[in-house]
Amino acid sequence: MQSSHFSTPLFDTINMLASVRHIGVPLMSLSALRRNSAGSFANYVSLSYASLYPAKGSSKEKTSGKQTKSAATKAAKPKAPVKKDKPWERRDPNSGELIPLPYDRKPTKRPRFVIFFMERLQELKEKPEFRKTNQDGNKVFDIKSAASTIGAEWKKLPDSERARVDKLYAQHVSQYEKDLEAWQKSLTPDDIQRQNQFLAYQRKTGKKTVRRNIPVPDNMKRPLSAFFLFAQHLRANSQTTQPVYEFAKEAGAKWKALSAKEKEPFEEQARADKEEYNKRMERLK
């Protein structure tokens, strides 16, 4: 995107704006923005707004649509095959709706400009000079004009107003940190597994920008098997400098050579660790 109308910090916030949810203004994806060849921040917001609120069709088009729908319902429609849920998808047992992935409900940290932008946007919505007539003759909010105005205001914001925005930003960060901590505590083992499965799928399908996996907390990590407990014991009691691959190969050979009695302590420990793990996972559900 070109930045002929605004300063670089303004355009640095576009990626953040595209990910902000439930803030009152619909924002289209950056890929959709590129397809529309928007040349300014105002165009970006305007196209985003129009993508969710398209102009209404004429009464003639509505009538035609109803007739087409009526004719279609008369014809016998073969039942579409039931779509199988992906491994990372879960549904609400009552509504049957898909449950959002953890990253879809992760709190969002907004930069100062976004806080100022959303505050001013709500104020400008009430001003008549930011109303325009659409194709149907209805008065609608001119989001493009409002975005241009807010961008210009941000560049010339006086120090006193910036100090006020800084205070709002500090309050937002404080609340964000609390929300983030609550989000992290709410994650279950299944949440982490299905989010990371989805991220793995994105990488496999060639998506270039994929978020990092959610790290698995220590209390959720699967316990070691009897063999790995043995290998851990073996490495702790040796001074070897072998590479991991060579050491693992040697440990495997030694494990196979052990008698059942020699393996028993490691197998008992593995069973005890697994039982404790299963109990812990039940508590975390």
Secondary structure, 3 states (H helix, E strand, C coil): CCCCCCCHHHHHCHHHHHHCCCCCCCCCCHHHHHHCCCCCHHHHHHHHHHHHCCCCCCHHHHHHHHHHHHHHHHCCCCCCCCCCCCCCCCECCCCCCECCCHHHHCCCCCCHHHHHHHHHHHHHCCCHHHEEECCCCCEEECHHHHHHHHHHHHHCCCHHHHHHHHHHHHHHHHHHHHHHHHHHHHCCHHHHHHHHHHHHHHHHCCCCCCCCCCCCCHHHCCCCCHHHHHHHHHHHCCCCCCCHHHHHHHHHHHHHHCCHHHHHHHHHHHHHHHHHHHHHHHHHC
